[in-house]
Amino acid sequence: MHWNPVTRYQLLLKINNAVITRTTREELFQALAAELKVYFPYDRLSINLYDAETQTLSYFAVADGVEPSGISCKDKRPLTKGAISRMVIQSGQPVIIDDLSRYTDYFSVRSMVDFGLKSTLAFPMTVRNRILGSIHFSFRETPPFISELIEVLTDVSNQVAIAVDNMMAYTRLQELNANLVRQKHFLMSNTEDYQQGNFIYAAPCMVEIMRLVEQVADTDATVLITGETGTGKDYIARCIHNLSSRGEHLFVKINCPALAPSLFESELFGHAKGAFTGADSKRVGRLEMADGGTVFLDEVGDLPASLQAKLLHVLQDGRFERVGDNRQIEANFRVISATNKDLETAIKAGQFRRDLYYRLNLIHIHVPPIRDRRDDIPLLVERLTDLHARQMNRPAPVYTQEALESLSRYSWPGNVREVKNLAKRMVILRAGEQITGRDINRVIDVSPPQAGTGGSVTTLADAERSHIERALIRCRGVVGGQGGAASLLGLPRSTLQYRMRKYGLDPRNYGEMNAALGEG
């Protein structure tokens, strides 16, 4: 075929039109291959991408045509393993081999010869003086008019380089957008209920805790926050983050009990595209997402021993690798952790690593339950009721002094979460009405412990189990949703399901019981 300027221009225009609307690598490559094969009856077409940082090669897409054995289109490989690509990339010039049998010392060339390929024309793909990789045309028979063909394919390779560079930029923007969406999700889902002005306290012990929070906030010291479920450990962690110099960056919460061992590394460290089945794109892990900010390890005491070692390694080195990638990633984040367990007891029982405990416990903050700071209860009830009333655009119910005294006598096993749920329930069901002590007694059991028990006290685990059972009875065994036990207790559904499994509670056993306490 005679290649005058007009036919060359028409070819380049057709290539451009064929690939311009493609949105994936595979689509672009297949459209390109179909168009090129009309003009150049090759037997194999491939595009290699070059990573200058790692000195590796990877295929842009699965090669078209002959597939020599031993040459994988899926795996990255060192530049030294790609004999012809290495010549092209290092020289920046086309490499024309009209007789491949003279280069069978190279494994990749020998595989091509074994499958009947005789000649190869390889061209650099260069954009803005940067080599993206190389494009290879291979033939079973040496094509005629090879000198003229080289000139045409040089122009074609430049056009292909632009298309490949645009596709790579498009892919990076997609990944960046996906990561920004995930970051927005974290921000929206984790900060809505955690405005610092909504953290309500008056008790002297809480004043001391907040003074300590201010002292440690603007350091990078690790902080371990302990306390019963629902005492406000999340709030304390977010206060520390917001008051620190990292406050403008992300606060990334990691719910340790919800991390499946099989997905631990992918969730925390991220994964490369193709690292495992279903990994259709690169994913940034939570630790990398928290770069410059804070990682909050919630319920760290429930982390399995096998995962504690992996976490310790990352905290010590500050480096990790994405699943399916061998590049080290450094992330600068502060670690705050929380647990409702006694970690020192867990260490003695062999359930928690001592070295991890010391790594997390540079500063220790213990948040007392609200039954130990009863002066806060009336303030919490009234302020949280006003808050939910404003959010729902409803008039706030008014508590009598008798009602507030009844609430102050209650033990509140669910702590602040339970107070919050009561306040929200009152706003929904009794908006603008007066709430009396009798009304409170219908909702919760505020009676003191029965006399004659010999002063025995149930364990915290027994109290928690009993409280979950009461919630399941009231909700007829429903766990999730607006009317479920998780919502009633102020717990994430996954956390409640974890505790139900821990205590051997089956929600189906409560489906036929009374829907609420105090009915009748």
Disulfide bonds with the S-S distance in Angstrom:
none
